[in-house]
């Protein structure tokens, strides 16, 4: 063979597609998904069969788990020992399996997420119920296939005398498919299966008269019967699953919450830790202590409450914010006819009943064949005993066994099987009493043969056998339902006062987007100093508010962030805050321009936006009460490259003044702007010249006496507000500056002032210089003011801001 013929030149996508296709088929059919007939994945089936073959059954002593795992790997499942042992462990965990298939001695893990002991320490055996999974497997009831090295045969499926897939459920992830089938009550599943056998056209509603819904080993409460019904009809559905918790009164007028059951597949230790973190982080007020009192008598998590705490409110908060309540999603995928299918309840029962019809038919055929063979032998033995002396004489006259058999066949017309039975008969059986025993056996065999033939000849008789078996299993292994089912999903309402301790705090917001809340104690101790922040950052606002209130943050690109004050990080006044993006997701290229603390979202107030392209918009404050808080929401619709410059909280009785870069200012009453919805752009505030843009827009309040302007040439002016008459919206306005032909002044910032504040001005070189407004003389509109510094030395003015003092809510 030439070297080139050893290699195939194939496109990479063909090779990958082919290989991944094979891999997918393997993990879908032979690893991750259960069979619809016996409800087992291959590794589980192999574990049960290996233990059965080994005689490691419920009536025998326990054996080392390592022995079983080695047996499974060596004979049937050529994978890692950990995967086999983990599967075996799960079959023995009473918080995962509704009906245990493996019994285990030793540490098999816990619902706190503790790992099991190594397999060399634990011992295991089949649970009694597993015998029903494997019953009659030796009677040719199921197909066998060669194992991985063709040295042995293994079952394709187990006989499974009860509907294990519904009784124990299954979970798994494959490629392209996942499955989540919840466990159910064995007795209810059997009742539903019997009803389906009697009524193959039964509806889901009919079946749900018997099978109420899932029954988890950990109990709990299911809410939402509609979700269960939808899942049973389509294979997909969602229900709410919550733990069982009671509120108890204890001495001292206090109460406590006692959790006795938690949702299925939730790690108890993680849940307890989460509840305790809520207490430590003060996310919920009123919890004094969280304690796990679980012992061998059962699960118990105790939440001790402070005096006068609202126990029901705290419990509702725990349902909403911890895994004490979860959503369980049905996704009932199983292998049916060698294909993964999404199956509803009727399809699952149909797959099981068809499997049982096949199993019972094959078992009956096997029993019939064995009974007929035995009847034939017994008939020969009876005939032999009736001519016993001649038979003995014939055998004694023969040379050997083969000759004796030939002689018996020729002289007495025995068949090969009968002759074999006679020559191997032991002498002690040749007594007169044996004839009656043989005749009784013959009659019994005749009855059995008639029974087997009747079953095989009549489907109704066959189904009666299946139902009888199912009723026996229900009677032997059935138990009470553990999970309570409630029809409706409770709408949990949380009173904020219950959850959040009411505390007056100081909130700071910086230009770079850092936020924090500080206790009044921390603020009082250090209020002579500015709040802590990164170098080069500046304060956007300092607000006196309460933890039960809300902070609205508005961005340059027109979004707003809804942040409950209690969710802001609690940080000392002297320390820098945390970036807002850690609390609410927002565009990384966006920035915060304004913050407003809100006590109540009342229609008496509005939010007013002023944009760079001269637009003004007003919307009722109540519209900004958000339900979804995890990401930025639209506050104003911006057109083109427009930006938000100023945002104000207004009672609707103020004048608005808007200033432009080229030095125009327009004053008009806020009533000229009609309130519109969130997703609107607003109306024109000022009529701009070409190339001109708005630099600020302010609401005038009674405390404002002056208008302050800063130009790019470091010119600053303090003008009397009363000189600016109220006009109407959408006009050009009046000039604030003296127009120069060469190097004209252009306004960078405009402020309203009471004449006492400090203004900070930042040129291009990054330094900051300060203007004390109390020392600045008033000027008129026809000058360019005084110069703060020489821009030739430090560069043009980039930014300016008025020093932020403490503000209260609704004091914008």
Number of C-alpha atoms within 10 A of each C-alpha: 5 6 6 8 8 7 8 7 7 8 8 9 9 10 11 11 11 12 12 13 12 12 12 17 16 14 14 24 20 15 18 24 26 29 27 30 27 23 28 26 23 20 23 20 22 24 25 28 23 20 21 19 10 12 14 20 22 18 11 10 11 17 17 16 22 18 15 24 23 15 17 24 18 13 18 25 20 13 12 10 16 12 13 21 22 15 15 24 24 18 24 23 21 18 18 22 21 23 26 20 25 25 22 23 15 13 16 22 15 16 20 13 13 12 13 16 13 14 22 10 13 19 20 26 27 26 21 16 20 23 18 18 22 19 16 18 22 10 16 16 25 19 14 15 12 13 15 14 11 11 9 12 15 19 18 15 25 28 25 25 24 28 25 23 26 27 25 26 25 25 16 17 14 16 14 7 17 18 25 20 25 24 24 26 25 26 24 26 28 24 19 24 28 23 18 19 20 14 12 13 11 14 13 18 13 14 22 17 13 17 22 20 24 25 29 28 24 24 23 24 22 29 21 17 19 15 23 25 22 18 24 24 18 17 24 22 18 19 22 21 28 24 22 19 19 13 15 12 10 11 6 7 9 15 20 22 21 20 19 18 23 27 26 22 13 19 16 22 15 15 18 20 14 16 22 18 14 17 17 14 12 17 16 22 22 22 24 15 15 19 15 16 12 13 8 5 6 9 17 17 21 20 23 20 21 17 15 10 18 18 24 14 20 21 20 19 21 20 17 16 14 15 22 26 22 20 14 18 19 21 23 28 27 32 22 18 11 11 13 20 17 19 23 21 24 22 18 24 25 18 19 25 21 12 22 24 16 16 24 23 18 17 21 22 19 17 17 20 14 15 20 16 14 17 20 16 23 22 16 21 23 18 16 22 19 13 11 15 11 15 21 17 10 16 20 11 12 16 9 10 14 12 14 21 23 18 19 25 17 10 11 15 13 22 17 13 15 23 25 19 16 22 16 9 12 9 7 7 11 14 10 10 9 15 19 11 13 17 15 12 16 20 13 13 21 15 13 16 20 12 15 22 14 14 20 18 11 10 13 14 15 20 19 15 16 21 19 12 14 21 18 11 18 18 10 11 13 16 13 10 17 18 24 18 18 13 12 14 15 10 8 12 10 16 13 16 14 19 25 19 17 15 14 17 22 26 30 25 28 25 16 18 23 22 25 27 29 24 17 17 14 15 20 12 11 14 13 8 10 13 23 19 21 12 7 10 13 19 22 21 20 21 22 17 22 23 23 20 21 22 23 17 22 27 25 21 23 25 22 23 27 22 21 17 24 24 18 21 19 20 18 19 27 17 13 18 26 19 16 21 17 11 18 14 14 19 12 7 7 13 18 23 21 22 24 23 26 22 15 15 16 13 12 11 18 22 21 26 24 27 29 21 24 26 23 28 26 29 26 21 21 15 16 20 15 12 7 9 15 14 16 20 19 17 24 26 17 21 10 7 8 17 19 25 23 21 26 20 23 21 15 17 12 16 17 23 27 24 28 29 22 23 24 23 23 25 26 24 18 22 13 13 19 12 16 16 16 19 13 16 20 24 18 18 28 27 18 20 11 6 7 16 21 27 22 23 31 23 24 21 15 7 10 16 17 21 23 21 25 28 27 20 24 27 22 23 26 25 23 17 17 11 11 18 11 14 13 16 23 17 16 16 23 15 16 23 23 15 16 9 7 6 8 15 21 21 26 25 25 27 20 22 23 13 22 11 15 16 20 15 22 19 21 14 13 14 10 15 13 15 15 12 20 12 9 15 12 15 15 15 17 11 13 24 23 15 14 15 16 12 17 8 10 14 17 19 24 17 17 21 18 21 14 15 11 12 17 14 17 15 13 16
